[in-house]
Amino acid sequence: MHILITPPLNERQKQKLREAAPGRTLVFREQSAVTEEDLRHAEVILGNLRSPSQLQKCGELKWIQLNNAGTEGYCEPGILPEGALLANATGAYGLAISEHMIGCLFELRKKLHLYYRNQLSHDWRSEGFVNVIEGSNVLIVGFGDIGSAFGKKMAALGCHVAGIRRRSFDKPEWLEELCGMEELDRLLPWADVVAMSLPGNVFTRHTLNRARIALLKQNAVVLNVGRGSAIDTDALCDALYAGQIAGAALDVTDPEPLPASHPLWDAPNAVITPHISGGFALPETLEQIVGLFAQNLRRYLNGEPLGNLVDLRTGYRA
């Protein structure tokens, strides 16, 4: 059995996976170094490939576990070998991304982005009134691991938090309301903060469209850490330039990477980061991913059900 592992692991992390699969052949290759021979012989792949289309080179694949929560491209018909299982890393990113979201929210509400601009030009002046976070109405669209981690922190800061998710779920005590997507239009005018943490697929494209952006308060802030396609970029850009909303913090965009000439770069009160809120920027994230890999690897070798399996019809964890 060949097990191909693509994330950039240190020796201690590699040893943890060796201990989970004693006597098996583990091949550690970063994405750019994966060969066709690696793919032909891999029964298990732990980590993303440079492109999902590389799976078509696999001859023995039984299971691939991605190192991120998103599954774009991997669920397309004909990509995954017949009978092969797909799992993701849902659960590994809540800590890193929720803290990134809070940082961006404080940056916008306290005008720290404006003060940094002034610092660069050596301009000592006040930017006027700022906004309070405590008591804000926070609407989380995509109440999974990331959304719930962010919501719990916002509730601890004294905010009123509501969540929207695709499937029913037991409502945590700190959450004031948990609804399906059919309630989105009702809740948008209530929200001071709209936090988007949706995956990218046909079901989520332009969830926040021009008509829904028009429902937002003028003082509302939009945060997006899921996929850029969940927001109509042109409509959001227009709203920012018109002062229709107070600001947006975007770690993901559509298109992505955002072209240097795109007007979103210069939109008033737009904070843009290059899809780095997750990834491996926070070392603890990779530690959690290695833990998921090791746990599922033991299950696979023992013939036990795998965790984090993905429903190929929806792209979500089953």
N, C-alpha and C positions, 0 to 999 in steps of 0.2 A: 504493500500500500504506500503510495506517495501522497504526502500532504504538503501542498504549496502554501506558503505564508508570505504575504506581500507588505504589511506595514513595516515601518522602520523601527525594529525592536532592538533593545540593548541585550547584552548577553544574559543578564538575569531574567529578562522577560522570555527570551528564547528557551532558557532552561526550564522555566515554568511550563511551557508547552511541551517540551521533551518529556517532562515528568508526567504529563497528562496522557502521553501516547508512547509508553515504553515499548521499545522494539520496532517502532514504525520509522519510516524514512521521512524526515521533515526537511523540506527544501525552502530555505529562506531567500527570497528574491524581492527586491523592491520593484514596483510596477514597471519601471522603464527597462528593467533587466530580464523580465519574464520572456522565456523562449517558447517556440512552438513545441519543442520537446517537453518542456515543463508542463505545458497544457495537455499534451496528448496523454501523459502518464498520471496526471493528478486525479486521484479519487476524491480528495477533499481540497477545497481552496478556502483559506481563511484570509479575508481581506479583499479589497476592490482590485479590479484590473484596470489597466489604462483605458480600455473600452469594453463595454459589455459584449461587443461583437467577437471578441477573442474567445468567448465561450464556445463558439462554433468550431474551434480547433480541438476541443476536449473530446477524448474518446472514451474515458472511463469515469467521468465525473458523476458522483452520487450526491454531493452536497457542497454548496458554496455559502459561506457566511461573510457578509459585507462588513466593513469596518465603519460604516455610517448607517444612519437610520433611513435615509432616502434610498429608493430602489429604482430610480428612473433608468430606463433602458434595459434593466435586467428582467423585466416582466413581459417584454415584447414577445409576441408569438415567434417561435423558431429560434430564439436566442439561447434559452436554457436547454441543455440536452434532455431528451425524453426521460421522464421519471426522476430527474434530479431535483433536489430540494433547495430552496432559497431561504436564508435567514438573514436578519439584519442586526444592528447594534443598538436598537432602541433601549434606552435606559442608561447609556453611557454619557450622554451629552447634557443632561439637565443642569448639572452644577455649572459647567463652563458657560453655557449659552444664557442661562437665566441671569448670571452675574453680569454678563456683557449687556443684556437688555436693561438691567437696572442702571448700569453706568451710563448708557446712552440716554435713558430717560432723565436722569439727573443733569446730564450735560445740556439737554434742551430746556428743561424747566428752569435751570439756574443760569442759563445763557453762557455756559462755560465755553461753548464754541465761539461765541462772539468775543469773549475776553481773550481767548487764545489768538484770534485774529488780531485783536488790538495789541497783544503782546508782540507779535511778529513785526508790527509797524511802530512799536515803541510809543503807543498811544494810551496815555493814562486818562481814562474817562469812564464814567458810569454808563451802563446800558439800561438803566432804569429798573422798573419793577420786574420781579421774578415770580414764579408760581410755586405753590406748596404742593408736595406730593401726598402728604397725609390727607385722608378723606376723599381722595380721587376715586372716580368710578372707573374700574379697569375691566375691559372686556377682552377675554382671551379666546381667539378663534383658532382652534386646534388644541384641545385640552388633553394632550398626551403627556409624555414624560417631561418634555421641555416646557410646555405651557403650564403644567401643574407645578413644576419647580418654581417658575416665575411667579405664578399666582400665589403660592404659599408665602413667598418672600414679600409680595405686595400686601397681602393680608396682614403680615406681621408689622408692616409699616403703617397700618391703620387705614388701608384702602378698602373699598367695597368692590369685591371681585365676583365676576360672573364668567362662566365658561361655556364654550360651544364645542361639541364634538360629534363625530359621525355616529357613534354607537352609544347605547345606554351604558351608564357607569354609576357606581355608588358615589353620591356626592359627599366630598369631605366636609367636615363640620365648618371649616373656615370659609368655604365657598358659599356665597349667598344664593346663587342660581346656576343650574347646569341644564343646558338646553340643546336641542338639535339645530341643524343649520336653518330650519324653517323659521327660527326666531331671530335670525341675524338682523333683519331690517327693523325689528322692534327695538333691539338693544343698541344699535349703532347711535341713535340720537342721545342715548343715555350716557354714552361712554366719554370720559375725558382722555382715556388711553385705549387704543385698539392694538393689541399685541397679536401678530400673525405668526403662527408656527405650523403651517400646513405643508404637507409634502407636495411635490409637483406631479400632477396627473390630470387627466381629462376632467375629473370631478372637481378639482380645485382651481382650475384656470380662471383668472379674473374674478375670484370670489369677491374681492373689493374692486368693483367696477365703477364707472363714472357715476351711475345713479346712486350707488351706495356711498360713495365719497361725498356726494351732495347731502347725504343725511347727517353727516358729522357736524359737531359743534365747531365754531370758529376757533375755539381754544383746544381742540383735540390734537393729540399726537399719535402718529401711526408708527409702530415698530414692526419690522418684518425680518425674521430670522429663519423662516422655512424655505420657501422657494420664491424667486422673483416673479414667476408666472402667476402667483396667487393675486397679484395686484396689476391693474391696468396702468402701466407706467406712464403713458401719455396723460391719462386723466389725473394721476397723482401729481405729475409735474405741473400741469395747469393749475391745480388747486394750490400748490405751494407758491407759485408765482403770483397768483391772484390774492393770496392771503386768506384763502377759504378755510384752511386749517393752520394750526400753529406750528407744525413741524413734522418731520419724518426721520427716523433712524433706520437705515436699510443696510443689512449685512448681505443681502441677496438682491439682485436686480434682474430685470428682463429688458434688454438682453444682458447676458453675463459672459465674459467681463463687460463692464459698461464702457462703451467707446469713449475715447478722450474728448470727442466733440459733442457728446450728448448733453443737452441742456440740464439734465438732472444734477450734474456736478455742481452747477452754479445756482441751483434753486435756493431761494431763501429758506433758512432753517432746515436744510437737509444735511444729515450726518450720514456719510457713506463709508462703509468698511468693506474690504474685498473678500467676503465670504470666509471670515476667519474666526467667527465667534465659537465655532466648534473645532473641527480638525484636531490637530495635536498640539495647538498652541499652549493649552493647559496640560502639563504632564499627567495630572490625575486622570484625564480622559483616556489616554492610551493605557494606563494601568487598568481602568475598568474594562476596556475592550479586551485586553489580554485575559482578564478574569472571565469574561463571557466566552471567549474562545476556548479556554481551558475547560470550563464547565461543560460546554456543549461537545467538545471533543471527547471527554470522558463518556458522556451520554451516548454519543454515536458509536464509540467502540464497544460499549456495553449493550448496544441494541435498545437503548431507552429513547423515549420521545425527546426530540430536540426542543429547546426553548427559542423564542423569537422567530418562529417560522412565519414566512410571509405568504399571504394569499395572493397567488399570481394574477387573479382576476382584478384585484383592487390595488395591489402594491402596498397594502398595509399589513402590519403584523396580524396574524390570524387570531 
